[in-house]
Amino acid sequence: MAISTARSQSSLPRWLTRILVNLQKRSKQWLLSASAIFLFLLIWQIICSGDNPPLPPPTKVIEETWDLIIDPFFDNGGTDKGLFWQILASLRRVAIGFSLSAVVGISIGVLIGSNQLLYGAVDPIFQVLRTVPPLAWLPISLAALRDNEPAAIFVIFITAIWPIIINTAVGVQQVPQDYKNVSRVLQLSRTEYLSNILLPATVPYVFTGLRIGIGLSWLAIVAAEMLIGGVGIGFFIWDAWNSSLISEIIIALIYVGIVGLLLDKVVDFIGKLCTPGGQQ
């Protein structure tokens, strides 16, 4: 049977064979993941069943949040909106803050990575600032900007920028000396060196920083929205807590985790497209 399967696959085009092999591998992974999720839900259901459980079991969570699940697009005005609009508001803030941090962080990273003296001077400052928790920046940003919306975006920006700067700078420093020698032999201009040698060589490092940054951005906005209020998934969670709606908190956390995973996968996918040989 295995021999006939191998012969049938060998007669197929190479691209189709590759797709079938990938599907076979992923189907096993999906089956394992589904089994792990089912086991987790079963244990959760068992532990939280009975009188006065610490948390509602999965069946009760679904029952109490069914309206939120099937109708995420409702909008009754103010902060009374469905989960789609709550998440969309948070994603809009993340998109602005993360885009700014990516542009500024990559630019600064290339600058300091190209100058060893400058890197040595500012690296201690960056290493100190990158350890500051996201919410610690919120009072400073509120005092400086005097408005909740730009303050939340600033928290995202300042949280995500450090891994982008540091990884980009390291990537610039790791450009092989042979590449630099070739650029001198060919007498490439600064622009040609930047576009043909430096940036392609640092792309993997840049996207490592971007993946870390997007995760930190999503973490930061969810936490910041709990304090600044308004429409957003973070404030939705905090408002549910104040109303003792534990099931709504749990379902919102599931959505937060799924969106965070998707953001990471999107940045990873773009990075593979931009990296030479990334899709091979």
N, C-alpha and C positions, 0 to 999 in steps of 0.2 A: 504493500500500500504506500509506504514511504517512498519507494523507488518510483512508482507511477506518479506520485505527486511531484517529486523532484523533476521527472521527465516532462510533465505537463507545464511546470513553471519554466523550465529551460527553453521550451518552445515559444514562450510568450516574449513580447518585447521587453527590453531591459527596464524601461521606466515603469511598465506595468508590474513587472516582478518586484521591483523595489517598493512600489505602493502596497502590494499584497503582503510583503514581508513586514513592512512597517505597521500595517493594520493588524497583522497577527500578533506582533509584539505588543502593540497598544491595547489590543483586546484583552490580553492577559493582565496588563497593568490596570485597565479599567475594572476588570473583574475583581482583582485584589482590592482596589480602592473601594468599590461598592461593598465588598464583604466587610471591610474595616469600618465603613460608615454604618452599615447595618448593625454590626456588633456594638459599636459605640452607642447607637440609639437604643438598642436593646438593654444595655447596661444602665443607661440613663433612665429608661422607662422603669426598670426594676427598682433602682435606688430611690427614685422620686415617686413611687407609688405608695399608697397607704394614707394615713391621716397626717395632716400638717407636714408635708414634705418640705425640705429646704428650698426646692425649686419646682416649678411645674414640670410634669413629664412631657415628652414630645407630643403626645396625643392632645394634651390640654393646650399646649402652645399653639398647635395648628387650629384647634377649635376656637380659641380666643382671638386669634389674629387672622382668621380666614378672610374677613372683609378686607384687611390690609393687603393680603396676598393676592386676592383675585381682582382688586381694584386699586392699583398703585397710582392711578392718574387722577384721583379726585382732588378738587381744589375748592375748599369752602372759604377761602380768603384768609389773610393773616398767616399764621404758622400752621393752620389746620389744613395740611396738604398730604397727599399720598407719598409713599416711600420713593416713587420715581422722582418727584419734584424735590424731595429732601436730598436725595443723592445727587441729583443734577445740580442743585445749588452748591453742594460741597465740591463736586467735580469742577464747576466753573472757577471756584476760588483756587483749587489745586492747579488747574490749567494755567491760570495767570501767574501764580507764584512760582510754579515749577518751570514754566517757560522763561521767566526772568532769571531764575537761578541757573538754568542751563546756559543761556547766552552769556551771562556775566561770569559764571563759574568756568566755562570752557575758555573764555578769553583770558581770564586771570591765570588759569592753569597753564595755558600755552606761554604766557608772558613770564611767569616765575620759573616754569620748567626749563625755559631757554636760557635763563641767567642763574647760574649756580650761586652767585653772591646774593642776589635778591631772594632766592629760595631759602638760603640759610638765615636771612634776616627775618623773613615773615613766617617761616614754618612754625616757630614756637607760638606765635600769636594764633595761627590757625588751629594748632593742636589744642590750645586752651579753649578757644571759642567753640570748637566743634563738640566739646563735652557738655556745653550748657544745655539743659533740657529745653524742649520746645516751649513749654508753658512759661518758663522763666523769662522769655523774651516778650511775652504778652503785655505785662504792665509797662515796659519801656516803650513798646510800639504804640500802646494806647495813649501814653503821655505825650509822645512825639507827634503822632498823626491825628489824635483827637477824634477818631471815628472808628467804629467797629470793623467795617468792611476792609479798608486798607490795612488796618492793624492785623487782621487775620491773614491777609495775603502776605504781609511782611513776615509773619511767623513762619509761613510755608517757605518763603524765599530764604530766610536766614537759616532754617533747619536743613534745607536740601542742598545748599550751596557748598558746604564744606566737603562732603565726599566727592562732589564733582570737581572742585578745585584740586584736591589732593590727588585723585586718580588721574586727572588730566596731566598734572605736573609730573607725576611718576612716569606716565606714558611717554611724555616728551623726553624725559631723561633716559628712557630705555631704548630710544632710537639707535639702532646699530651704527657703530662708527663707520662701517663700510658704506652705509647709505650716505653719510655726511661726506665721505671722501668722494663718492661718485658725483654728488652735487657740486663739489668744488671742481672736479675734473671737467664736468659739463658746463661749468660756469653758470649754474642756474641762478636766476634772480631770486630775491627773497620771496616774492609771490609764488614763483614756480616751485621753490623748495617747500613752501608751506602747503601748497595744494597737491603736489605730486609725491612728496616724501613724508613730510612731518604728519599731516593729518591722517593719511591712510595707515601709517604705522601706529598711531595712537588711538585709532578708533576702538579697539577692544577695551582699552583702559577707560576711555571716555564713557562707553556704554556700561561698564561696570559701575562707574560713579553715578550714571543716570539711573540705573536700576536701584541702587541704594537710595538715591535721592527721591525717586518717586514713591518708594515705600515709606520713607520718613515724612514726605509731604502728606500722604494720606493719613498717617498716624497723627501728624501735627494738627491737621484741620479738624479731625474728629474730636480731639482733645480741646482745641481752642474754641470750637463752636459751643461746647458745654458751658463756657464762661461768657462768651459774647452774645449768645442768644440769636434770634432770627431764624430764618428757614435754613435748614441744614441737618444732616443725619446726626451730627454730634448733639445739637440742641434737642432733636427728637428723642434721643436716648435719655438725656438729662430730664426732659419734661416727663417722659414715661416713668422715670424713677420717682420724681416728685409726686406723680399720680399713683404710685405703687402698681404700675402695669408691667409686671416682670416679664410676661409673655411677649409684650411688644419690644422690650429691651432685647430679649433673646433673638427674636426674628430680625431686629435691626442689626445686631452683631453678626448674624449669619450673612446678611446683605453686605455689611462692611467688609467681612472677610472675602467674600466672592469678588467684590469690586477691587479690593486690593490685589488679589491674585490676578485678575484680568489686566490691571494696570501694569503689573510686573511682566506678564506674558507679552503684552503689546510692546513694551520697551525692549524686551529681549528679542522679539521677532524683528523689530526695526533694526536692532543692532546686528542681527544675523544678515539682514539684507545689505547693510552698509559695510560689513566686514568681508574682505576678499576670501572667498572659499567658505563663507559662513553657511551656505545652503547645500553644501556638498554632503 
